Amino acid sequence: MRRRSKEFISNSFCVERLWPAFFCAVIFIAFTTLLANGQNLTKSALAPSHYSADWPKIRQDVQFIAGKSLAVSRLTSGQVQLLEDGVEQHDFTLRQGDQPASICFVLDLSSSMKEKGPALITAARKLMTESNPADEFALVSFSGRESSVDQTFTTDAKKIDAALQSSGFGGGSNFFDGLLVAIGEVEAHASNFRTVIVILSDGDDNYSHFNLGDVLRRLRYPGAPMIYSLSPPRVLTPNQSPDPNQGLRNLQEVAEATGGFFFVPEKPNSLDVEAVEISRDLRSRYSLEYTSMHTQRDGKLHRVEIRIAPTIGGAKIKPLFRQEYYAPSH
């Protein structure tokens, strides 16, 4: 019988003893690397990719609504009072005009959207046909734990349409993560000053790393896009979460934080009508510009207020706009 030498036995014993330690070390390195990447992702996703080079100049889109949805036209700066942190700002401009926009669709591909998603895709296509001919579009989708930029910004609507039509539904919903990816895509690659996100989702979330508070804070930075949300009809929305209205509240809060609109059609066939309303509202928006009295890059939160002159029925007109913003911190 052939025997192994003592040296071989010793080396083999060492390898056998070291192998579990080596395996654990590999797992530990992989875990710490993943954790580090997650921390970097968190930091990059929650911080704006850039600030306005014109700071402390502030610009945002405003809509003035009479009643429930009637847009008010031909208002001038002389009919509006602007305040920042309670101090009136006298030097500002207010102009209404159909300006080219960069519009990013955020499509929910989770399993809860399998039956309702196609109708929302049709609504998105309708919105494109009603948009300003100079608008550009992008598409971000999400499901499970993944979010992806399916189509970068383009003026070729056929590319967006092809990306929409190739979508497949399944998995959980990482709504907040997907929205943060879209915000980053808009800020990094949009060509137009007017930037918009149109959410096509029921607003439910069960897989995101981030939460509603993270998204709302992110939307309060200067230059963040305005948000519209288009949800499936409430009667068609299955919901097994503890709070059946949480998804709708998510959509409402992110839209209202930016001065946008939150749409929940009553009937499936009214989605196209709501899509047209989004386009009309966007194309009739006002641009408000002024120089903030706060010039320090201290990252502090500031509150903006718009009041309408009583002589034109100010009590019946509601301005929709971003009411809070963070100053740059660097």
Secondary structure as GFF3:
##gff-version 3
##sequence-region A 1 330
A	DSSP	alpha_helix	6	46	.	.	.	ID=ss1
A	DSSP	beta_strand	57	66	.	.	.	ID=ss2
A	DSSP	beta_strand	70	71	.	.	.	ID=ss3
A	DSSP	three_ten_helix	77	79	.	.	.	ID=ss4
A	DSSP	beta_strand	80	84	.	.	.	ID=ss5
A	DSSP	beta_strand	87	89	.	.	.	ID=ss6
A	DSSP	beta_strand	92	96	.	.	.	ID=ss7
A	DSSP	beta_strand	101	108	.	.	.	ID=ss8
A	DSSP	three_ten_helix	111	113	.	.	.	ID=ss9
A	DSSP	alpha_helix	117	129	.	.	.	ID=ss10
A	DSSP	beta_strand	136	143	.	.	.	ID=ss11
A	DSSP	beta_strand	146	154	.	.	.	ID=ss12
A	DSSP	alpha_helix	157	165	.	.	.	ID=ss13
A	DSSP	alpha_helix	175	189	.	.	.	ID=ss14
A	DSSP	beta_strand	194	200	.	.	.	ID=ss15
A	DSSP	alpha_helix	212	218	.	.	.	ID=ss16
A	DSSP	beta_strand	226	230	.	.	.	ID=ss17
A	DSSP	three_ten_helix	234	236	.	.	.	ID=ss18
A	DSSP	alpha_helix	246	257	.	.	.	ID=ss19
A	DSSP	beta_strand	262	263	.	.	.	ID=ss20
A	DSSP	three_ten_helix	268	270	.	.	.	ID=ss21
A	DSSP	alpha_helix	271	283	.	.	.	ID=ss22
A	DSSP	beta_strand	286	291	.	.	.	ID=ss23
A	DSSP	beta_strand	301	308	.	.	.	ID=ss24
A	DSSP	three_ten_helix	310	312	.	.	.	ID=ss25
A	DSSP	three_ten_helix	314	316	.	.	.	ID=ss26
A	DSSP	beta_strand	317	320	.	.	.	ID=ss27
A	DSSP	beta_strand	324	326	.	.	.	ID=ss28
###
